[in-house]
Amino acid sequence: RVSAVSGADMVDPERIESWFNLADLCMRDAPEWKLNAAQAEASLSHLSMSWGILMKFDMRNIWIPEAPEDPADLLTRPEVRGRNYHIAPSASKVTLLEVLAPGDALVEHQPLSAWLVRLLAKVLFGNSDSEGPFPSTPRSHWNIARHQLRRDYPLPGDCTYGEFHAETNQECILVCRKEGAGLSTGACNRFRVVIAFPVPIGSNLPGAWAAPFYPMMLDLVRQAACDFLNRPGLPALTKIDMQAYVVLSLRNYNRGAPLVPHKGGAGKDVITISSGQESGFSSWTRFRSQSQQFRFAQYMQVFMEKLGHSLKTYETLDGRVLVPYQCVVSRQEWEKLRN
């Protein structure tokens, strides 16, 4: 197994960003998409790219009766999924290695998808080394992967989940969007789900002989998506996910940088606060940022270290960069420190 640190280095951030940039294109019914097969509520199409072929499974009206109120919360963060796999097992087992940020984690990924899906994917798309949505590697095989979730992306209310594997160049994205107006009962619980993945350059899509297999593949993939989004335990996992983090905010610092405890001797930069003598924190000094701009995440880490505690802070939440006076922390860690 590859260590978590080397696994992070193997997954190029530009590679990840380029895939998330494709999410909007995947949700558009643009004429450049070439249709391979279509059914009443599912289609398979492809788009020629400079690096190969982009494949897209597009499934409509997937009913999710216990969908969260905010459709952007439909998919759970990878770290929550990895820590609590036993609560809502899925077709691919995910074990958490390291949290890089809320919604961004290194995991060990074990494929467990049905053999027929893997066989058809190998025949139709030729990706025999696939570690994406239809892996053909043995079920005993584990792979280091970086999983990311972005909420309200590419549009408000959407959620996009990406898998990027360290040992191979295989990747895929899953985009979920609540279906719009025009539907009858249960419209708020019906979703469009798109799965996009690459076919490597040099690979050719199969000819006319493959046409009878496409409807079978569409049925299997749509059923797999329905099962994944309606699997037992998912509402409980979503509830855990919604409580996983808390956003801290600094109200103002108009009189200069905020203070941190000072344990050294007196000096011109040391400020004495008499009310802190009983607690042992009567000497304070201005916080000096590691960057040109003040970052509350840096301040909170230094502040807690001065108090003798460790607190991991983050500046992004589900792919969104916070403003400088905010940071995200684990709710469990924060409640422990507060108590």
N, C-alpha and C positions, 0 to 999 in steps of 0.2 A: 504494500500500500504506500501511496505517496503521502508525504507529510502535508499537514494543512498549509504550512507556509509556502512550500514549493508548489502546491496545487494552486494557490492564489496567484503566484507569479506566472504560472502557465496560461492562465486565462487572461488574454489581452483585453484591457478595458475598452479599447477602440472596437474590438470585435463584438463585445457586448452591446456597445452603443449603436453600432451599425445595424444590429438586429432589431433593437427597439425602434430605431428609425423606420423600419419596414412595417411597423404595426399599422400605421394609418393606410399605407398602400394595400395591406392585406384586407382591410375592412372596406375598401372601395371596389365597386363593380366596374372597374375600368376596362375598356375594350382590349387593352394589351394582354389581359388574362385570357389564355386559351383553354377552353372547356374540354376536359377529358371524359367526364361522365356527370350525369345529373339525375336526381330523383326529386320527388315532391318537396322534400325538406333537407336535402343535402346535395352537395356538388363537390367535384374534384377538378381543379384547374391548375395550370402551371404558367410560369412567366420566365422568359429567358433573361438571365442576368450575366454580367461580365465574368462572374466566377463559376457559373454553372446554371442550374435550373432551380427555381423556387417553386415548391409544390404547396398547394393550399387545399385543405379540407374545410369546407364552409357548411356549417350545420345550423339550421334555423329552427325556431320554436321549441327549443329544449325546455321542457317543463321542470321547474325546480320548486316544489310546493313549499319548502322551508327556506327559501332564499332570504338573505338578510334584507333589512329595510333599505339600506344603501347598496345599490348594485355594485359599487366599487369594492365592497367588502366580500364579494362572492368567493374569491380565492384567498386562501390563508397564506401567511408568510412562511417561507421555507424553514426558518428556525423553529417556528411553532409546530409546523408539520413534522420536523425531524425529532423534536423533543417528545412529541406526543403521538407518534405513529400508531401506537397501540389503541388510541382512542378512535381513530378513523383510518384504518388500513386502506391502502390503495393498490393499484396494479403495479406500482414501482415503489419499493421500499427505500425510504430516505432516512439516513442517520446523520444527525448534526455533528459537524466537526468544529466550526468556528462561526460566530456571528461577526460579520464585517460591518453591518449597519442594520437597522430595522428594515426587514424586507430584502436583505442581501446576506447570503450565507454560503459557506463551503460545506458540502455534504458528501457522504458516501452514498452512491446511487446504485441500487441493485434492481435490475429489470425483472419483472414478474409477469409481463403481459402474455396473453394467450398465444400458444404456439402457432395457431392458424394465422393470426394477425402478423406475427413475425415472419412466417413463411411467405405470405402474400407480399409483404413489404420488400422482402429480399428479391422476390421474382419480378415485381413490378418496377421497383425503384433501384434495384441493384446495390443498395447500401448495406452490404454484408457486415460491415464493421459498425453499423449504426448503434449509437447510444442515445438516440433521440426518442421520438415518440413510439417507434416500433423497433426496439432492439432485437437483434438476432444473436447476441452473445449468450452464453449459458447463464442459467438463472443463478449459478453459484458465483458469477463474476461481479465484482464490485468496482466502481469507477469513481474517482474524485470529480466532482462537478461543482460549478458555481451556479446557484439558483438565485434569481432576482424576481421580486414582485414590484410592479409599479401600479399604483392606484390612481384613478382619474386620468388614465392614459390609454390611448392617445387623446380621448375626449373625456370631459367630466362624466362620471358614472361608469366608465370603462375600467377594466382591470386587465393587466397584461403580465404574464408569467413567462420567464425565459429560463431555459436550461442550457448551460454551456460546459462541455466536458473537457477535462484537462488532458486526458490521454489520447483523445481523438479530436478531430476538427468538427465533430457532429454537434449540432445545436438545433434548437427549435423554440418557437414561441407559441403561447396559447393566449388568445384574446377573447374576452367575454364582454358582451354588450347586451343590455336589456332591450328587448324588442320594443318598437315604437308603437304609435297609435294605429288603430285599424284592426286590432285584434279584439276578440270577444272576451268572454270570461277568463280570468286568470292571466290577463296580459302582463301584469306586473311580475309574474313569476315565470315568464317565458324569456329565454335568452338566445342570442345568436352566439355561437362558439366557433372560432376559427383556429385551426392548427396549421402552422406553416413550418416547413423544414426544407433543407437543401438536398438536391441530388448533385453529387460532385461533378465538376467539369470533366468532360470526356465520356460521361455516361449518357446513353441515349434512352429516351422513354420507349417502352415496347410498342410494337406496331398493332395492327388490327386484331391479331390473335389475342391480345390482352383485354379487348372490349368486354367479354363476358365476365371477367374477374373484377372489373371496377365496381359494379353494383354490389357484389359481395363485400368488397373492401369498404365501400361507403356504409353499408349496414353495420359491419363490425365496428368501424370507427365511431359512428354515431351512437351505437349502443354503449361503447366504452366511455364516451363522453358523458352520456346520461348516467351511467353507473358511477363514474368518478364524482360528478357534481351532486349526486343523490346518495352517496355511500353512507351506511350507518355510522353514527357518531359525528358526522360533519357539523351539525348545528352546535354540538358541545365544543368542538374544536374551534369553530368560529367565535364562540363566546370567549374562550381562552385568548384567542388572537386579539379580540377587541380590548382586552384588559392587560395586554402584554407590556405596554409602554405608557409613559406619561411625558407630556411636553412641559418643560419648565421655562418660565419667561422672567426676564429682569425688567421691572417696570420703568425705571429711568436711572440714569447716572449723569445728570446734568452738571454735577459739581466735580466732574473728573472721573477717572477710573475707580471702580469699586475697591474696597479694602479686603486684605487677607491677613490672617494672624501672622505676627512677627515674633519669633522666638530668640532672636539675637539681642545684642545690646542696644543701647540708645543711639540715635543718630538723627541727622537733620530730616530724613524722610520718614521717621517713625512717629506715628500718631498715638498718643495715650488716651485711652477711654476708661475712665475710672470705674464705670459700671461693670466692666468686664473683669475686675480684679478677683472676684469670688470664684469665677469659673476658670481663672488662669489665663485669660485672653485680654489683657489690658493693653498690649502693644500691637499696633497694626501698621501696615504699610500699603501703599497703592499697588494694585496688581499691574504687572508688566507683561503685556501680551507678547506671544512668540511671533505674531504677525503684525503687519502695519495696522490692520483693522481689528478692533476689539471683537473677540469671539466668546460668547457666553459659555460654550462647551469647554474651552480651555480654562476659563476662569473657575468653573465649577470643579473641574478635576484638581486644579491647584488648591482651591479653597478646602476641599475635602481631604486632600493629602496633608495640609497644614493642621487639620483637626485629627489626623491619624487614621483616616478612613480611605478606602479605595472605591471609586465610583467611575464606571465606564460611561462616557458621554458620547453622543453622536450629533452630527450636524445635518443629517438627512433622514427622512422618514418616507419609506416606500417610494424611493426615487425622487422625492421632492426635497430641494435644498431649503433649509429653514433660514429665517432672517437672523442677523448676527446676535440679537439679544434673546434668542431661543436655543434650546438644546433638548435632546430626547434622552431619557434614561429608562432602564428597566424598572417597571413598576414594583417588582418584587424586591430589587435592591434598594429602591427609594423608600419603600415602606419599612424595610428593615432598618435603614439608617435613621429614619424619622422616629422610630420607636426605641 
